[in-house]
């Protein structure tokens, strides 16, 4: 049944035989030029022209007023939570269907992840389910939201745009505003993705991106935080450089800071990649459309598409099987044909360190975890 999909994937990537990865980086532009220039300048660490330039490019792409380049996406999440005022023993709302970095970053602050279910069509946190849930378990005291069951402050909400597909983020922002909860978007996978004409990461106080080796654009490691708030941007930059007070020669620090600034050599690579983002996304959307058209002809498997009013980068294409058994059969079959596929992450509430975390009912997350698989989504090699 899946042999035609194998043939399609091999034709897309012009690979009649051999292994096909899930998502490989492509270096078609100025990567070597910029990296060698960085090496020649000797500014390979956390200062240099490419660090400044990558921030400018991210602002141009997203429309954000400020962008602070960070060493990786996980550190971007952690620093955003710190600047948002998340404290030890707080709770932070997030989704169980996500990469572990989201929940780990919450834990770094001493706060507890509090899991809220997703919508099936977006695989991102559900605004409707969140609103109903908060009306049941939350109350506003002295201007802050508190969990009536645990007595803890719910200080922030950290949803993720899964696989580059935007969630109903405008509605989610309204819910967070109603309950005085700071919204931070985990947009790690969605550079180049918009919802209702607005780039992901721009609906809350801050948005974070990852430029890991498997992302749409990569700097090996690397990431960024965007915001429209000048004060927040200043705090982010200050804390990411060890909270050092600028001076010609003195080393003074006014608070506990972090070594989270992206190295210039990684920023050089990121600049070259970001210059090609439009071309990368165009190619990935063409691949996604090819998958959508083909899968419409098959039974028992379907593709997950972007929601109305959205424009997805389709970082990783996702398909839905009819059951966990069918999912596992699909994984085994594709792997046997040297096609790399993977199931979605194990749900965060199933991991040992988060089993005791509070949560809403998670029926949609469980449903998706049993059925969703990612299939090859690399940008095609230029002929």
C-alpha positions in Angstrom: 0.0 0.0 0.0 2.8 2.4 0.8 5.1 1.4 -2.1 3.8 4.3 -4.2 4.7 6.7 -1.4 8.2 5.3 -1.3 8.5 5.7 -5.1 7.2 9.3 -4.8 9.8 10.2 -2.1 12.6 8.7 -4.1 11.5 10.7 -7.2 11.2 13.9 -5.2 14.8 13.6 -4.0 16.1 12.0 -7.2 17.5 9.0 -5.1 16.5 5.7 -6.8 18.5 3.8 -4.2 20.0 4.4 -0.8 19.0 6.1 2.4 16.8 9.2 2.5 17.0 11.3 5.7 14.2 13.1 7.4 15.6 16.6 7.1 19.2 17.6 5.9 20.6 21.1 5.8 21.4 22.6 2.5 24.2 25.0 1.9 23.7 26.7 -1.5 24.6 30.3 -0.7 27.3 32.4 1.1 27.9 29.9 3.9 31.6 29.2 3.2 32.3 32.9 2.2 30.9 34.3 5.5 32.4 31.6 7.7 35.9 32.1 6.2 35.4 35.9 6.5 34.6 35.4 10.2 37.7 33.2 10.7 39.9 35.8 9.0 38.5 38.5 11.2 39.4 36.5 14.3 36.0 37.5 15.8 34.7 33.9 16.1 33.1 34.2 19.6 30.2 36.2 20.9 30.8 39.5 19.2 31.2 40.5 15.6 29.4 41.8 12.6 27.5 38.6 11.9 25.9 38.6 15.3 24.5 42.0 14.6 23.5 41.1 11.0 21.6 38.0 12.0 19.5 40.0 14.3 18.7 42.5 11.5 17.8 39.7 9.1 15.4 38.1 11.7 13.7 41.4 12.2 13.3 41.8 8.4 11.9 38.3 8.1 9.5 38.4 11.0 8.6 42.1 11.2 9.6 42.2 14.9 11.2 45.4 16.2 13.9 43.6 18.0 15.8 40.3 17.7 18.4 38.9 20.1 20.5 36.1 18.7 21.0 33.2 21.2 23.3 30.2 21.3 20.4 27.7 20.8 16.7 27.4 20.9 16.5 25.9 24.4 18.5 28.8 25.9 16.2 31.2 24.0 13.2 29.6 25.8 14.9 29.7 29.2 16.0 33.3 28.9 12.5 34.4 27.7 10.9 32.8 30.7 13.4 34.5 33.0 12.8 37.9 31.5 9.0 37.2 31.6 9.3 37.0 35.4 8.7 33.3 35.8 9.8 32.3 39.3 10.5 29.1 41.3 7.3 27.2 42.2 5.3 29.0 39.5 3.4 26.9 36.9 3.8 27.5 33.2 1.2 26.3 30.8 2.5 24.3 27.9 1.5 21.4 25.6 2.5 17.8 26.1 2.9 17.3 22.3 6.3 19.1 21.9 10.0 18.5 22.0 11.4 18.1 25.5 13.3 21.4 25.3 10.0 23.3 26.0 9.4 21.6 29.3 13.1 21.4 30.2 13.4 25.2 29.8 10.4 25.7 32.2 12.1 23.4 34.7 15.4 25.4 34.5 13.5 28.3 36.2 12.3 26.1 39.0 8.8 26.3 37.7 6.5 23.4 36.8 5.2 22.5 33.4 1.4 22.5 33.4 0.1 20.6 30.4 -2.9 21.7 28.3 -4.3 19.7 25.4 -3.9 20.6 21.7 -6.2 20.9 18.7 -6.0 18.0 16.3 -5.9 20.1 13.2 -2.9 22.3 14.4 -1.2 19.9 16.9 -0.7 23.1 18.9 -2.3 24.3 22.2 -6.1 24.7 21.9 -7.4 28.2 22.8 -10.9 26.8 23.4 -9.7 24.0 25.7 -7.4 26.3 27.5 -10.1 28.9 28.2 -12.6 26.3 29.5 -9.9 24.7 31.6 -8.7 28.0 33.2 -12.3 28.9 34.0 -12.5 25.7 35.9 -9.2 25.7 37.8 -7.9 29.3 37.9 -8.6 32.6 39.7 -7.2 36.1 39.6 -5.6 37.3 42.8 -3.8 40.6 43.2 -3.5 40.9 39.4 -2.1 37.4 38.8 -3.5 34.1 37.8 -3.4 31.3 40.4 -4.2 27.6 40.2 -7.0 27.0 42.8 -6.1 23.4 43.1 -2.3 23.8 43.8 -2.3 27.4 45.1 0.6 28.2 42.7 0.8 31.2 40.4 0.3 30.5 36.7 2.8 33.0 35.3 3.3 32.2 31.7 2.0 30.2 28.7 4.4 28.5 26.3 2.7 26.9 23.3 4.6 25.5 20.3 3.9 25.7 16.6 4.4 22.1 15.7 6.4 21.2 12.6 6.0 24.7 11.3 2.2 24.6 11.3 0.8 27.6 13.2 -1.8 27.1 15.9 -4.7 29.4 16.5 -2.4 31.8 18.2 -4.5 35.0 18.0 -7.3 33.3 20.0 -4.7 31.9 22.4 -3.3 35.4 23.0 -6.8 36.6 23.9 -7.2 33.9 26.5 -3.8 34.7 28.0 -4.7 38.4 28.2 -8.0 37.6 29.9 -6.2 35.7 32.6 -3.2 37.9 32.9 -0.8 35.2 31.8 2.4 36.2 29.8 2.4 34.5 26.4 5.7 33.3 25.0 5.7 31.4 21.6 8.0 28.5 21.0 8.4 29.1 17.3 11.5 27.0 17.1 10.2 25.1 14.0 8.4 27.9 12.3 10.7 30.5 10.8 9.0 31.7 7.6 5.5 30.7 8.9 2.7 33.3 9.3 -0.8 33.3 10.6 -3.3 35.9 9.3 -0.4 37.7 7.7 1.7 37.9 10.9 4.8 35.9 11.6 4.8 33.3 14.3 6.5 34.5 17.5 4.9 38.0 17.3 1.6 37.3 19.0 3.0 37.2 22.6 5.5 39.2 24.6 8.3 37.1 23.0 8.9 34.4 20.5 11.8 32.0 20.2 13.4 30.3 17.2 15.9 27.4 16.8 18.6 27.1 14.1 19.6 23.6 15.0 21.1 21.4 12.3 17.8 19.9 11.3 15.8 23.2 11.1 14.7 25.0 7.9 17.7 27.3 8.3 20.6 26.3 10.5 23.7 27.7 12.0 24.7 24.3 13.5 23.5 25.5 16.8 21.8 28.9 17.4 18.5 30.5 17.9 16.9 33.9 18.6 14.3 35.7 20.6 12.1 38.3 19.0 10.0 41.0 20.7 8.4 44.4 20.0 9.2 45.7 23.5 12.4 47.8 23.8 12.8 47.2 27.5 12.5 43.4 27.1 15.0 43.4 24.2 17.5 45.3 26.4 17.1 42.8 29.2 17.5 39.9 26.9 20.7 41.2 25.4 22.1 42.2 28.8 21.4 38.8 30.4 22.6 36.8 27.5 26.0 38.4 27.8 26.6 37.5 31.5 24.9 40.7 32.6 28.1 42.6 31.9 27.9 46.4 32.3 29.4 47.9 29.1 32.9 49.4 29.8 36.1 49.8 28.0 38.0 47.5 30.4 36.2 46.9 33.7 34.4 43.6 34.3 31.3 44.6 36.3 28.1 42.6 36.4 24.9 43.8 38.0 23.0 40.5 38.3 23.2 36.8 37.5 23.6 36.5 33.8 24.0 33.7 31.2 26.5 32.9 28.5 23.8 32.6 25.9 25.0 34.9 23.1 25.4 33.2 19.7 29.1 32.9 18.6 29.9 35.1 15.5 31.0 32.0 13.5 27.6 30.4 14.0 25.9 33.8 13.2 27.9 33.9 9.9 26.4 30.6 8.9 22.9 31.7 10.0 23.1 34.9 7.9 23.9 32.9 4.7 21.0 30.5 5.5 18.5 33.3 6.3 19.3 34.9 3.0 17.9 31.8 1.3 14.8 31.4 3.5 12.3 32.4 0.8 13.8 29.9 -1.6 13.9 27.1 1.0 10.2 27.7 2.0 9.1 27.8 -1.6 10.7 24.4 -2.3 9.3 22.9 0.9 5.8 24.1 0.1 6.0 22.5 -3.3 7.1 19.2 -1.8 4.2 19.4 0.7 1.7 20.0 -2.1 3.1 17.0 -3.9 2.6 14.9 -0.8 -0.9 16.3 -0.2 -2.0 15.4 -3.8 -0.6 11.9 -3.6 -2.0 11.0 -0.2 -5.5 12.0 -1.3 -5.4 8.9 -3.4 -4.5 6.5 -0.6 -6.7 5.1 2.1 -5.8 4.8 5.8 -3.2 7.6 5.6 -3.7 11.4 5.2 -1.5 14.5 5.3 -1.8 17.2 7.9 -2.2 20.6 6.2 -1.9 24.2 7.3 -5.1 25.8 8.7 -7.0 28.6 7.0 -5.4 32.0 6.9 -2.0 30.5 7.5 1.2 30.1 5.5 3.4 27.3 6.8 7.1 26.6 6.1 6.2 22.9 6.3 9.4 22.2 8.2 8.5 18.6 8.6 5.6 17.1 6.7 3.3 15.1 8.9 0.9 12.2 8.0 -1.9 10.6 10.0 -2.5 6.9 10.2 -5.7 5.3 11.4 -4.3 3.7 14.6 -1.2 3.1 16.6 -0.9 -0.3 15.1 -1.1 1.2 11.6 1.4 3.8 12.6 3.9 1.2 13.8 3.4 -0.8 10.6 4.1 2.3 8.5 7.2 3.1 10.5 8.5 -0.4 10.0 7.7 -0.5 6.3 9.3 2.8 5.5 12.4 2.1 7.6 12.8 -1.2 5.7 12.9 0.8 2.5 15.7 3.1 3.7 13.3 6.0 4.1 13.7 7.8 7.4 10.5 8.5 9.2 9.7 9.2 12.8 6.7 9.2 15.2 6.0 12.4 17.1 7.7 12.8 20.4 6.7 10.8 23.4 4.2 13.1 25.3 5.8 15.1 28.0 3.4 13.9 30.7 4.6 10.3 30.0 8.2 11.2 30.7 9.4 10.2 34.2 10.4 13.8 35.3 7.0 15.3 34.3 4.6 12.5 35.3 3.5 14.5 38.4 3.0 17.7 36.6 -0.6 19.1 36.5 -2.6 18.7 33.3 -5.9 19.1 31.7 -7.5 16.2 29.9 -5.1 15.3 27.1 -7.3 13.2 24.7 -6.3 15.0 21.5 -2.6 14.8 22.4 -2.9 11.1 23.0 -4.8 10.6 19.8 -2.1 12.4 17.7 0.8 10.6 19.5 -0.7 7.3 18.4 -1.1 8.2 14.8 1.2 11.0 13.5 4.5 10.3 11.6 6.9 12.7 10.0 8.2 11.9 6.5 11.2 13.3 4.5 11.0 17.1 4.1 14.5 18.3 3.1 14.9 21.0 0.6 15.7 19.4 -2.7 19.3 19.6 -4.0 19.8 22.0 -6.8 20.4 20.4 -10.2 
